[in-house]
Amino acid sequence: MDKPYVIDADGHVIEPVGLWAEYTEKRYHHRLPRPVTDENGLFCYAVDDVLLMRTASRLSTQQANASPDPDAKPDEGDYPETLRPGGWDSKARLADMDLDGMDLAFLYPTMAFFLAEVPDVELQTVLCRAYNDWLAEHCKADPSRLMGIALLPLNDVGASIRELERCTNDYGFRGAFVRPNPYAGRNIQNPAYEPFWDCAEALGVPITVHEGVSDSLPTLGRDRSENPVLTHLFSHPFEQMAAAAGLLMGGVFERHPGLHFVFLESGCGWLPYWLARMDGHAETWSHKLDLKMKPSEYFRRQGFISMDPDDECALAVLRDVGTECLVWASDYPHTDHDFPGAVKSTLEILTQGPPGAVQQVLDTNPRRLYRLPAS
């Protein structure tokens, strides 16, 4: 089999601590994210008096010696795990992509995931803008292979619209990243977001939904265990299932037929069951919903979900939902999956699927999702 063209629909960057000062005005410098250790000696970030990434750090088996040096790189103590330099060094990333057989990568944050927990809306907006400015510079190493997704301060819908327009028009970013959790007490199907959906649809960029293990945002399953492994286990699929139900059964897909949505890094095995359950509920209680089609039909028209490198449930999605909604995500350089070898393990799964599944999942589908030219 010839090597397929491989698009990573969800890779990550590791934000150097120094980016915040480099890309923000001096009047904010005393309030920028800084690496610290908490009372248990675990690495986290502090913004004002808010600690971020504490739950995520509890998943690490190592304790961090947080560096106070604003120019320090992550391998010098800013992160509790040893991560590949390609997370923050774009040239090293391109080399790693060549090593594992990835041709193009869409880039998502790591620490900046948690900026949604910063209560000051003005500061949150400033930090999102700084991250996007840094990411645009990071992608200049090879704009044909590294593509940015805009991080948005959804606590302020108007600011999010302005930032998405800026990142799309000025930087050529290919999507709008949101978390499935409630922002400012609003669920994802809240009518307040209608102007934002309008904006993304008009710009022709997808909404990319990605969960993280937050410390303060409402998170499904957090009340069931203090174990961070269980928090992670629950939060990613449960929050994505809730977001998918809200968007599909709340009518957002119905009202915005030209808008693509993708649900990332939660596994894909829940999708067939969840679509079937939503279809059943929509039929039984159709008088309480404003839908013209089944939720599964909306999803097949506009929705996507990512498989992990070792996600054998992808075969069930290909069989039960179809071949046109599945994309692939490496999660590089996070440590959830082996590297190198992510592409190899993915091919071992997809070659068991229907004819054409390899090209569909690794190339054709992400091109349709992110509106790239055909190969």
BALOBA-1460 file (C-alpha; in Angstrom, 3 decimals):
// residues 375
<rec num="1" residu="m" x="0.000" y="0.000" z="0.000"/>
<rec num="2" residu="d" x="1.335" y="3.419" z="-0.964"/>
<rec num="3" residu="k" x="1.728" y="5.941" z="1.846"/>
<rec num="4" residu="p" x="-1.543" y="7.881" z="2.245"/>
<rec num="5" residu="y" x="-1.696" y="11.629" z="2.652"/>
<rec num="6" residu="v" x="-2.202" y="12.109" z="6.397"/>
<rec num="7" residu="i" x="-3.960" y="15.118" z="7.938"/>
<rec num="8" residu="d" x="-3.823" y="15.428" z="11.716"/>
<rec num="9" residu="a" x="-7.152" y="17.026" z="12.607"/>
<rec num="10" residu="d" x="-6.100" y="17.689" z="16.205"/>
<rec num="11" residu="g" x="-2.478" y="18.171" z="17.224"/>
<rec num="12" residu="h" x="-1.295" y="20.403" z="20.064"/>
<rec num="13" residu="v" x="1.291" y="23.055" z="20.765"/>
<rec num="14" residu="i" x="3.045" y="23.692" z="24.081"/>
<rec num="15" residu="e" x="3.007" y="27.396" z="24.852"/>
<rec num="16" residu="p" x="6.383" y="28.865" z="25.917"/>
<rec num="17" residu="v" x="5.942" y="30.953" z="29.048"/>
<rec num="18" residu="g" x="7.562" y="33.942" z="27.377"/>
<rec num="19" residu="l" x="4.877" y="34.276" z="24.719"/>
<rec num="20" residu="w" x="2.505" y="36.088" z="27.082"/>
<rec num="21" residu="a" x="4.855" y="39.002" z="27.694"/>
<rec num="22" residu="e" x="5.982" y="39.105" z="24.062"/>
<rec num="23" residu="y" x="2.471" y="39.459" z="22.690"/>
<rec num="24" residu="t" x="0.721" y="41.586" z="25.336"/>
<rec num="25" residu="e" x="0.941" y="45.228" z="26.364"/>
<rec num="26" residu="k" x="3.138" y="46.024" z="29.358"/>
<rec num="27" residu="r" x="0.168" y="47.096" z="31.454"/>
<rec num="28" residu="y" x="-0.902" y="43.448" z="31.617"/>
<rec num="29" residu="h" x="2.516" y="41.978" z="32.409"/>
<rec num="30" residu="h" x="1.938" y="41.708" z="36.158"/>
<rec num="31" residu="r" x="-1.137" y="39.539" z="35.455"/>
<rec num="32" residu="l" x="0.223" y="37.073" z="32.884"/>
<rec num="33" residu="p" x="0.155" y="33.274" z="33.286"/>
<rec num="34" residu="r" x="3.115" y="32.121" z="35.350"/>
<rec num="35" residu="p" x="4.252" y="28.605" z="36.260"/>
<rec num="36" residu="v" x="3.960" y="27.768" z="39.947"/>
<rec num="37" residu="t" x="3.589" y="24.741" z="42.187"/>
<rec num="38" residu="d" x="0.505" y="24.242" z="44.336"/>
<rec num="39" residu="e" x="0.379" y="23.280" z="47.999"/>
<rec num="40" residu="n" x="1.052" y="19.652" z="47.043"/>
<rec num="41" residu="g" x="4.115" y="20.484" z="44.970"/>
<rec num="42" residu="l" x="2.345" y="19.880" z="41.662"/>
<rec num="43" residu="f" x="2.915" y="22.032" z="38.616"/>
<rec num="44" residu="c" x="0.212" y="24.447" z="37.584"/>
<rec num="45" residu="y" x="-0.224" y="27.962" z="36.222"/>
<rec num="46" residu="a" x="-1.421" y="31.033" z="38.070"/>
<rec num="47" residu="v" x="-3.303" y="33.960" z="36.565"/>
<rec num="48" residu="d" x="-3.929" y="36.598" z="39.231"/>
<rec num="49" residu="d" x="-5.026" y="34.420" z="42.156"/>
<rec num="50" residu="v" x="-6.551" y="31.657" z="39.993"/>
<rec num="51" residu="l" x="-4.668" y="28.359" z="39.656"/>
<rec num="52" residu="l" x="-5.033" y="26.550" z="36.314"/>
<rec num="53" residu="m" x="-4.183" y="22.980" z="35.217"/>
<rec num="54" residu="r" x="-4.211" y="21.493" z="38.730"/>
<rec num="55" residu="t" x="-6.398" y="18.537" z="37.776"/>
<rec num="56" residu="a" x="-4.366" y="17.953" z="34.617"/>
<rec num="57" residu="s" x="-1.149" y="17.949" z="36.638"/>
<rec num="58" residu="r" x="-2.544" y="15.341" z="39.011"/>
<rec num="59" residu="l" x="-2.591" y="12.951" z="36.045"/>
<rec num="60" residu="s" x="1.197" y="13.175" z="35.896"/>
<rec num="61" residu="t" x="3.370" y="10.795" z="37.888"/>
<rec num="62" residu="q" x="6.036" y="13.465" z="38.186"/>
<rec num="63" residu="q" x="6.189" y="16.633" z="40.236"/>
<rec num="64" residu="a" x="7.333" y="19.813" z="38.624"/>
<rec num="65" residu="n" x="10.092" y="22.233" z="39.535"/>
<rec num="66" residu="a" x="8.364" y="25.246" z="38.047"/>
<rec num="67" residu="s" x="10.796" y="27.664" z="36.495"/>
<rec num="68" residu="p" x="10.416" y="31.398" z="37.191"/>
<rec num="69" residu="d" x="12.302" y="32.240" z="33.998"/>
<rec num="70" residu="p" x="9.824" y="33.798" z="31.525"/>
<rec num="71" residu="d" x="12.040" y="32.712" z="28.615"/>
<rec num="72" residu="a" x="12.275" y="29.100" z="29.771"/>
<rec num="73" residu="k" x="11.231" y="26.355" z="27.389"/>
<rec num="74" residu="p" x="8.956" y="23.541" z="28.512"/>
<rec num="75" residu="d" x="11.859" y="21.079" z="28.731"/>
<rec num="76" residu="e" x="13.475" y="23.314" z="31.346"/>
<rec num="77" residu="g" x="10.808" y="22.784" z="33.979"/>
<rec num="78" residu="d" x="7.624" y="24.477" z="32.828"/>
<rec num="79" residu="y" x="5.702" y="21.205" z="32.387"/>
<rec num="80" residu="p" x="5.448" y="18.179" z="34.663"/>
<rec num="81" residu="e" x="6.079" y="15.665" z="31.876"/>
<rec num="82" residu="t" x="8.863" y="15.282" z="29.369"/>
<rec num="83" residu="l" x="7.347" y="16.407" z="26.078"/>
<rec num="84" residu="r" x="8.846" y="16.487" z="22.613"/>
<rec num="85" residu="p" x="10.383" y="19.842" z="21.578"/>
<rec num="86" residu="g" x="8.102" y="19.803" z="18.531"/>
<rec num="87" residu="g" x="5.384" y="21.053" z="20.843"/>
<rec num="88" residu="w" x="6.937" y="24.535" z="20.926"/>
<rec num="89" residu="d" x="9.621" y="24.377" z="18.214"/>
<rec num="90" residu="s" x="7.926" y="24.361" z="14.803"/>
<rec num="91" residu="k" x="11.002" y="23.041" z="12.969"/>
<rec num="92" residu="a" x="11.240" y="20.126" z="15.395"/>
<rec num="93" residu="r" x="7.546" y="19.488" z="14.879"/>
<rec num="94" residu="l" x="7.921" y="19.334" z="11.114"/>
<rec num="95" residu="a" x="10.743" y="16.828" z="11.557"/>
<rec num="96" residu="d" x="8.547" y="14.715" z="13.838"/>
<rec num="97" residu="m" x="5.698" y="14.886" z="11.343"/>
<rec num="98" residu="d" x="8.066" y="13.533" z="8.699"/>
<rec num="99" residu="l" x="9.242" y="10.838" z="11.093"/>
<rec num="100" residu="d" x="5.727" y="9.559" z="11.762"/>
<rec num="101" residu="g" x="4.237" y="10.181" z="8.336"/>
<rec num="102" residu="m" x="2.023" y="13.221" z="8.949"/>
<rec num="103" residu="d" x="1.677" y="15.698" z="6.114"/>
<rec num="104" residu="l" x="-0.427" y="18.470" z="7.647"/>
<rec num="105" residu="a" x="-1.472" y="19.329" z="11.211"/>
<rec num="106" residu="f" x="-4.153" y="21.539" z="12.718"/>
<rec num="107" residu="l" x="-2.895" y="23.010" z="15.966"/>
<rec num="108" residu="y" x="-4.681" y="23.344" z="19.300"/>
<rec num="109" residu="p" x="-3.465" y="24.685" z="22.661"/>
<rec num="110" residu="t" x="-2.311" y="23.026" z="25.871"/>
<rec num="111" residu="m" x="-2.121" y="25.537" z="28.717"/>
<rec num="112" residu="a" x="-4.378" y="27.988" z="26.872"/>
<rec num="113" residu="f" x="-7.184" y="25.420" z="27.044"/>
<rec num="114" residu="f" x="-7.712" y="26.650" z="30.567"/>
<rec num="115" residu="l" x="-7.987" y="30.379" z="29.864"/>
<rec num="116" residu="a" x="-11.764" y="29.921" z="29.858"/>
<rec num="117" residu="e" x="-11.407" y="29.687" z="33.648"/>
<rec num="118" residu="v" x="-9.955" y="33.209" z="33.954"/>
<rec num="119" residu="p" x="-12.885" y="35.229" z="35.379"/>
<rec num="120" residu="d" x="-11.750" y="38.646" z="34.127"/>
<rec num="121" residu="v" x="-13.260" y="38.814" z="30.633"/>
<rec num="122" residu="e" x="-10.952" y="41.603" z="29.468"/>
<rec num="123" residu="l" x="-7.855" y="39.681" z="30.557"/>
<rec num="124" residu="q" x="-9.167" y="36.453" z="29.048"/>
<rec num="125" residu="t" x="-9.632" y="38.276" z="25.719"/>
<rec num="126" residu="v" x="-6.104" y="39.728" z="25.863"/>
<rec num="127" residu="l" x="-4.594" y="36.311" z="26.575"/>
<rec num="128" residu="c" x="-6.524" y="34.603" z="23.778"/>
<rec num="129" residu="r" x="-5.342" y="37.282" z="21.371"/>
<rec num="130" residu="a" x="-1.722" y="36.839" z="22.511"/>
<rec num="131" residu="y" x="-1.928" y="33.057" z="22.031"/>
<rec num="132" residu="n" x="-3.355" y="33.494" z="18.534"/>
<rec num="133" residu="d" x="-0.618" y="35.967" z="17.604"/>
<rec num="134" residu="w" x="2.049" y="33.525" z="18.786"/>
<rec num="135" residu="l" x="0.396" y="30.610" z="16.992"/>
<rec num="136" residu="a" x="0.310" y="32.543" z="13.722"/>
<rec num="137" residu="e" x="4.051" y="33.152" z="14.021"/>
<rec num="138" residu="h" x="4.613" y="29.487" z="14.929"/>
<rec num="139" residu="c" x="2.820" y="28.347" z="11.761"/>
<rec num="140" residu="k" x="5.019" y="30.508" z="9.514"/>
<rec num="141" residu="a" x="7.660" y="27.764" z="9.596"/>
<rec num="142" residu="d" x="5.552" y="26.039" z="6.917"/>
<rec num="143" residu="p" x="2.046" y="27.462" z="6.392"/>
<rec num="144" residu="s" x="1.219" y="24.636" z="3.995"/>
<rec num="145" residu="r" x="1.659" y="22.054" z="6.779"/>
<rec num="146" residu="l" x="0.941" y="23.889" z="10.054"/>
<rec num="147" residu="m" x="-2.492" y="25.474" z="10.404"/>
<rec num="148" residu="g" x="-3.928" y="27.366" z="13.332"/>
<rec num="149" residu="i" x="-7.305" y="27.173" z="15.044"/>
<rec num="150" residu="a" x="-8.464" y="30.352" z="16.785"/>
<rec num="151" residu="l" x="-8.764" y="30.345" z="20.573"/>
<rec num="152" residu="l" x="-11.717" y="32.525" z="21.590"/>
<rec num="153" residu="p" x="-12.856" y="34.245" z="24.810"/>
<rec num="154" residu="l" x="-16.423" y="32.930" z="24.703"/>
<rec num="155" residu="n" x="-17.300" y="34.621" z="27.999"/>
<rec num="156" residu="d" x="-17.692" y="37.636" z="25.670"/>
<rec num="157" residu="v" x="-19.534" y="36.692" z="22.478"/>
<rec num="158" residu="g" x="-18.823" y="40.020" z="20.765"/>
<rec num="159" residu="a" x="-15.088" y="39.779" z="21.501"/>
<rec num="160" residu="s" x="-15.102" y="36.202" z="20.186"/>
<rec num="161" residu="i" x="-16.663" y="37.313" z="16.911"/>
<rec num="162" residu="r" x="-14.068" y="40.043" z="16.475"/>
<rec num="163" residu="e" x="-11.203" y="37.671" z="17.284"/>
<rec num="164" residu="l" x="-12.472" y="34.978" z="14.936"/>
<rec num="165" residu="e" x="-12.777" y="37.505" z="12.103"/>
<rec num="166" residu="r" x="-9.246" y="38.754" z="12.812"/>
<rec num="167" residu="c" x="-7.695" y="35.291" z="12.944"/>
<rec num="168" residu="t" x="-9.517" y="34.103" z="9.829"/>
<rec num="169" residu="n" x="-8.928" y="37.195" z="7.711"/>
<rec num="170" residu="d" x="-5.435" y="38.183" z="8.910"/>
<rec num="171" residu="y" x="-3.883" y="34.816" z="9.721"/>
<rec num="172" residu="g" x="-5.803" y="32.332" z="7.600"/>
<rec num="173" residu="f" x="-6.802" y="30.233" z="10.622"/>
<rec num="174" residu="r" x="-9.131" y="27.382" z="9.734"/>
<rec num="175" residu="g" x="-11.554" y="27.086" z="12.635"/>
<rec num="176" residu="a" x="-13.011" y="28.351" z="15.899"/>
<rec num="177" residu="f" x="-12.063" y="26.360" z="18.995"/>
<rec num="178" residu="v" x="-14.539" y="26.112" z="21.876"/>
<rec num="179" residu="r" x="-14.859" y="23.892" z="24.914"/>
<rec num="180" residu="p" x="-18.087" y="21.952" z="25.440"/>
<rec num="181" residu="n" x="-18.402" y="23.145" z="29.044"/>
<rec num="182" residu="p" x="-20.620" y="26.121" z="29.920"/>
<rec num="183" residu="y" x="-18.915" y="29.495" z="29.574"/>
<rec num="184" residu="a" x="-20.199" y="32.172" z="31.976"/>
<rec num="185" residu="g" x="-23.040" y="29.830" z="32.926"/>
<rec num="186" residu="r" x="-24.237" y="29.427" z="29.321"/>
<rec num="187" residu="n" x="-24.617" y="25.993" z="27.748"/>
<rec num="188" residu="i" x="-23.379" y="25.549" z="24.196"/>
<rec num="189" residu="q" x="-26.849" y="25.807" z="22.625"/>
<rec num="190" residu="n" x="-27.646" y="29.079" z="24.419"/>
<rec num="191" residu="p" x="-29.314" y="31.646" z="22.106"/>
<rec num="192" residu="a" x="-26.626" y="34.179" z="23.054"/>
<rec num="193" residu="y" x="-24.259" y="32.341" z="20.706"/>
<rec num="194" residu="e" x="-26.423" y="32.769" z="17.592"/>
<rec num="195" residu="p" x="-24.405" y="35.763" z="16.291"/>
<rec num="196" residu="f" x="-21.230" y="33.736" z="16.796"/>
<rec num="197" residu="w" x="-22.592" y="30.780" z="14.806"/>
<rec num="198" residu="d" x="-23.668" y="33.258" z="12.109"/>
<rec num="199" residu="c" x="-20.138" y="34.650" z="11.970"/>
<rec num="200" residu="a" x="-18.426" y="31.261" z="11.691"/>
<rec num="201" residu="e" x="-20.896" y="30.122" z="9.039"/>
<rec num="202" residu="a" x="-20.340" y="33.300" z="6.995"/>
<rec num="203" residu="l" x="-16.548" y="32.933" z="7.274"/>
<rec num="204" residu="g" x="-16.756" y="29.270" z="6.228"/>
<rec num="205" residu="v" x="-14.817" y="27.944" z="9.216"/>
<rec num="206" residu="p" x="-15.864" y="25.020" z="11.434"/>
<rec num="207" residu="i" x="-16.618" y="24.974" z="15.139"/>
<rec num="208" residu="t" x="-14.137" y="22.603" z="16.778"/>
<rec num="209" residu="v" x="-15.252" y="21.297" z="20.181"/>
<rec num="210" residu="h" x="-12.514" y="19.982" z="22.479"/>
<rec num="211" residu="e" x="-12.685" y="19.128" z="26.176"/>
<rec num="212" residu="g" x="-9.994" y="19.376" z="28.856"/>
<rec num="213" residu="v" x="-9.903" y="18.531" z="32.551"/>
<rec num="214" residu="s" x="-10.694" y="21.911" z="34.037"/>
<rec num="215" residu="d" x="-10.525" y="22.957" z="37.658"/>
<rec num="216" residu="s" x="-13.489" y="25.332" z="37.868"/>
<rec num="217" residu="l" x="-15.695" y="25.092" z="34.773"/>
<rec num="218" residu="p" x="-18.797" y="22.924" z="35.248"/>
<rec num="219" residu="t" x="-17.673" y="19.433" z="34.212"/>
<rec num="220" residu="l" x="-19.817" y="16.334" z="33.965"/>
<rec num="221" residu="g" x="-18.685" y="13.523" z="36.247"/>
<rec num="222" residu="r" x="-16.481" y="15.619" z="38.519"/>
<rec num="223" residu="d" x="-18.816" y="15.002" z="41.447"/>
<rec num="224" residu="r" x="-18.436" y="11.224" z="41.154"/>
<rec num="225" residu="s" x="-14.766" y="10.846" z="42.087"/>
<rec num="226" residu="e" x="-11.735" y="12.700" z="43.403"/>
<rec num="227" residu="n" x="-9.451" y="10.507" z="41.294"/>
<rec num="228" residu="p" x="-8.094" y="12.588" z="38.363"/>
<rec num="229" residu="v" x="-8.021" y="9.504" z="36.129"/>
<rec num="230" residu="l" x="-11.772" y="9.117" z="36.553"/>
<rec num="231" residu="t" x="-12.275" y="12.846" z="36.071"/>
<rec num="232" residu="h" x="-10.478" y="12.585" z="32.747"/>
<rec num="233" residu="l" x="-12.356" y="9.390" z="31.855"/>
<rec num="234" residu="f" x="-15.738" y="11.007" z="32.494"/>
<rec num="235" residu="s" x="-15.177" y="14.556" z="31.296"/>
<rec num="236" residu="h" x="-14.084" y="14.072" z="27.709"/>
<rec num="237" residu="p" x="-16.891" y="11.872" z="26.338"/>
<rec num="238" residu="f" x="-19.617" y="13.097" z="28.728"/>
<rec num="239" residu="e" x="-19.059" y="16.780" z="27.955"/>
<rec num="240" residu="q" x="-18.851" y="16.061" z="24.226"/>
<rec num="241" residu="m" x="-22.049" y="14.010" z="24.311"/>
<rec num="242" residu="a" x="-23.820" y="16.851" z="26.106"/>
<rec num="243" residu="a" x="-22.513" y="19.385" z="23.600"/>
<rec num="244" residu="a" x="-23.529" y="17.231" z="20.628"/>
<rec num="245" residu="a" x="-27.029" y="16.792" z="22.054"/>
<rec num="246" residu="g" x="-27.363" y="20.502" z="22.743"/>
<rec num="247" residu="l" x="-26.231" y="21.515" z="19.268"/>
<rec num="248" residu="l" x="-28.252" y="18.864" z="17.423"/>
<rec num="249" residu="m" x="-31.462" y="18.772" z="19.462"/>
<rec num="250" residu="g" x="-31.273" y="22.436" z="20.385"/>
<rec num="251" residu="g" x="-31.561" y="23.305" z="16.710"/>
<rec num="252" residu="v" x="-28.134" y="24.864" z="16.095"/>
<rec num="253" residu="f" x="-27.397" y="22.439" z="13.232"/>
<rec num="254" residu="e" x="-30.904" y="23.103" z="11.877"/>
<rec num="255" residu="r" x="-30.496" y="26.887" z="11.896"/>
<rec num="256" residu="h" x="-26.951" y="26.845" z="10.467"/>
<rec num="257" residu="p" x="-26.878" y="24.247" z="7.682"/>
<rec num="258" residu="g" x="-23.618" y="25.544" z="6.269"/>
<rec num="259" residu="l" x="-21.686" y="25.254" z="9.532"/>
<rec num="260" residu="h" x="-19.459" y="22.244" z="10.263"/>
<rec num="261" residu="f" x="-18.894" y="20.929" z="13.792"/>
<rec num="262" residu="v" x="-16.226" y="18.460" z="14.945"/>
<rec num="263" residu="f" x="-15.973" y="16.731" z="18.331"/>
<rec num="264" residu="l" x="-12.342" y="16.044" z="19.199"/>
<rec num="265" residu="e" x="-10.314" y="13.887" z="21.602"/>
<rec num="266" residu="s" x="-13.163" y="12.059" z="23.298"/>
<rec num="267" residu="g" x="-12.937" y="8.766" z="21.450"/>
<rec num="268" residu="c" x="-15.477" y="8.026" z="18.756"/>
<rec num="269" residu="g" x="-17.227" y="4.919" z="20.065"/>
<rec num="270" residu="w" x="-20.003" y="6.860" z="21.809"/>
<rec num="271" residu="l" x="-21.272" y="8.377" z="18.569"/>
<rec num="272" residu="p" x="-23.375" y="5.515" z="17.087"/>
<rec num="273" residu="y" x="-25.138" y="4.877" z="20.400"/>
<rec num="274" residu="w" x="-25.702" y="8.567" z="21.084"/>
<rec num="275" residu="l" x="-27.124" y="9.323" z="17.639"/>
<rec num="276" residu="a" x="-29.506" y="6.365" z="17.940"/>
<rec num="277" residu="r" x="-30.629" y="7.515" z="21.382"/>
<rec num="278" residu="m" x="-31.137" y="11.088" z="20.194"/>
<rec num="279" residu="d" x="-33.126" y="9.859" z="17.185"/>
<rec num="280" residu="g" x="-35.392" y="7.876" z="19.497"/>
<rec num="281" residu="h" x="-35.977" y="10.808" z="21.801"/>
<rec num="282" residu="a" x="-36.562" y="13.165" z="18.883"/>
<rec num="283" residu="e" x="-39.221" y="10.834" z="17.504"/>
<rec num="284" residu="t" x="-40.968" y="10.267" z="20.833"/>
<rec num="285" residu="w" x="-40.973" y="13.915" z="21.861"/>
<rec num="286" residu="s" x="-40.967" y="15.619" z="18.459"/>
<rec num="287" residu="h" x="-43.625" y="18.089" z="19.663"/>
<rec num="288" residu="k" x="-41.098" y="19.511" z="22.126"/>
<rec num="289" residu="l" x="-38.340" y="20.025" z="19.530"/>
<rec num="290" residu="d" x="-38.062" y="22.264" z="16.493"/>
<rec num="291" residu="l" x="-36.352" y="19.840" z="14.120"/>
<rec num="292" residu="k" x="-37.152" y="18.928" z="10.519"/>
<rec num="293" residu="m" x="-34.789" y="15.918" z="10.384"/>
<rec num="294" residu="k" x="-33.434" y="13.281" z="12.714"/>
<rec num="295" residu="p" x="-30.395" y="14.304" z="14.789"/>
<rec num="296" residu="s" x="-28.383" y="11.606" z="13.005"/>
<rec num="297" residu="e" x="-29.274" y="13.141" z="9.634"/>
<rec num="298" residu="y" x="-28.045" y="16.553" z="10.735"/>
<rec num="299" residu="f" x="-24.845" y="14.970" z="11.997"/>
<rec num="300" residu="r" x="-24.204" y="13.141" z="8.732"/>
<rec num="301" residu="r" x="-24.720" y="16.433" z="6.899"/>
<rec num="302" residu="q" x="-22.532" y="18.675" z="9.067"/>
<rec num="303" residu="g" x="-20.857" y="16.743" z="11.854"/>
<rec num="304" residu="f" x="-17.461" y="15.075" z="12.348"/>
<rec num="305" residu="i" x="-15.768" y="13.170" z="15.142"/>
<rec num="306" residu="s" x="-12.121" y="12.244" z="15.630"/>
<rec num="307" residu="m" x="-10.632" y="8.827" z="16.212"/>
<rec num="308" residu="d" x="-7.510" y="8.337" z="18.313"/>
<rec num="309" residu="p" x="-4.455" y="6.449" z="16.997"/>
<rec num="310" residu="d" x="-5.488" y="3.285" z="18.873"/>
<rec num="311" residu="d" x="-9.253" y="3.749" z="18.555"/>
<rec num="312" residu="e" x="-10.662" y="0.436" z="17.350"/>
<rec num="313" residu="c" x="-14.192" y="1.785" z="17.837"/>
<rec num="314" residu="a" x="-13.581" y="3.676" z="14.606"/>
<rec num="315" residu="l" x="-14.660" y="0.546" z="12.754"/>
<rec num="316" residu="a" x="-18.104" y="0.717" z="14.384"/>
<rec num="317" residu="v" x="-18.439" y="4.385" z="13.441"/>
<rec num="318" residu="l" x="-17.510" y="3.632" z="9.834"/>
<rec num="319" residu="r" x="-20.061" y="0.822" z="9.772"/>
<rec num="320" residu="d" x="-22.964" y="2.392" z="11.668"/>
<rec num="321" residu="v" x="-22.664" y="6.132" z="10.988"/>
<rec num="322" residu="g" x="-20.818" y="6.161" z="7.667"/>
<rec num="323" residu="t" x="-17.415" y="6.861" z="6.206"/>
<rec num="324" residu="e" x="-17.820" y="10.620" z="5.725"/>
<rec num="325" residu="c" x="-17.849" y="11.906" z="9.324"/>
<rec num="326" residu="l" x="-14.655" y="10.408" z="10.796"/>
<rec num="327" residu="v" x="-11.303" y="12.232" z="11.001"/>
<rec num="328" residu="w" x="-8.056" y="11.335" z="12.739"/>
<rec num="329" residu="a" x="-6.223" y="13.082" z="15.592"/>
<rec num="330" residu="s" x="-2.693" y="12.382" z="16.805"/>
<rec num="331" residu="d" x="-2.852" y="14.366" z="20.088"/>
<rec num="332" residu="y" x="0.883" y="15.037" z="19.518"/>
<rec num="333" residu="p" x="2.916" y="15.890" z="21.599"/>
<rec num="334" residu="h" x="0.761" y="14.883" z="24.571"/>
<rec num="335" residu="t" x="1.538" y="11.558" z="26.149"/>
<rec num="336" residu="d" x="-1.820" y="9.790" z="25.718"/>
<rec num="337" residu="h" x="-0.530" y="7.885" z="22.674"/>
<rec num="338" residu="d" x="2.778" y="6.460" z="21.530"/>
<rec num="339" residu="f" x="5.087" y="8.478" z="19.313"/>
<rec num="340" residu="p" x="6.423" y="7.600" z="16.871"/>
<rec num="341" residu="g" x="3.932" y="5.021" z="15.708"/>
<rec num="342" residu="a" x="0.645" y="6.954" z="15.813"/>
<rec num="343" residu="v" x="0.107" y="6.777" z="12.062"/>
<rec num="344" residu="k" x="1.136" y="3.141" z="11.900"/>
<rec num="345" residu="s" x="-1.341" y="2.060" z="14.594"/>
<rec num="346" residu="t" x="-4.086" y="4.067" z="12.896"/>
<rec num="347" residu="l" x="-3.472" y="2.405" z="9.540"/>
<rec num="348" residu="e" x="-3.643" y="-1.010" z="11.187"/>
<rec num="349" residu="i" x="-7.193" y="-0.175" z="12.258"/>
<rec num="350" residu="l" x="-8.443" y="1.627" z="9.159"/>
<rec num="351" residu="t" x="-7.246" y="-1.052" z="6.745"/>
<rec num="352" residu="q" x="-9.813" y="-3.339" z="8.405"/>
<rec num="353" residu="g" x="-12.577" y="-0.920" z="7.423"/>
<rec num="354" residu="p" x="-14.511" y="-0.559" z="4.189"/>
<rec num="355" residu="p" x="-12.690" y="0.120" z="0.891"/>
<rec num="356" residu="g" x="-11.392" y="3.656" z="0.714"/>
<rec num="357" residu="a" x="-11.596" y="4.237" z="4.486"/>
<rec num="358" residu="v" x="-7.910" y="5.141" z="4.799"/>
<rec num="359" residu="q" x="-8.077" y="8.002" z="2.321"/>
<rec num="360" residu="q" x="-11.513" y="9.071" z="3.540"/>
<rec num="361" residu="v" x="-10.516" y="9.412" z="7.192"/>
<rec num="362" residu="l" x="-6.955" y="10.683" z="6.796"/>
<rec num="363" residu="d" x="-7.440" y="13.020" z="3.846"/>
<rec num="364" residu="t" x="-10.875" y="13.516" z="2.278"/>
<rec num="365" residu="n" x="-12.906" y="14.083" z="5.453"/>
<rec num="366" residu="p" x="-10.561" y="16.567" z="7.160"/>
<rec num="367" residu="r" x="-10.372" y="18.503" z="3.903"/>
<rec num="368" residu="r" x="-14.156" y="18.797" z="3.881"/>
<rec num="369" residu="l" x="-14.254" y="19.659" z="7.575"/>
<rec num="370" residu="y" x="-11.649" y="22.411" z="7.372"/>
<rec num="371" residu="r" x="-12.569" y="23.432" z="3.797"/>
<rec num="372" residu="l" x="-9.192" y="22.682" z="2.256"/>
<rec num="373" residu="p" x="-8.780" y="22.281" z="-1.512"/>
<rec num="374" residu="a" x="-9.084" y="18.725" z="-2.791"/>
<rec num="375" residu="s" x="-5.796" y="16.849" z="-2.999"/>
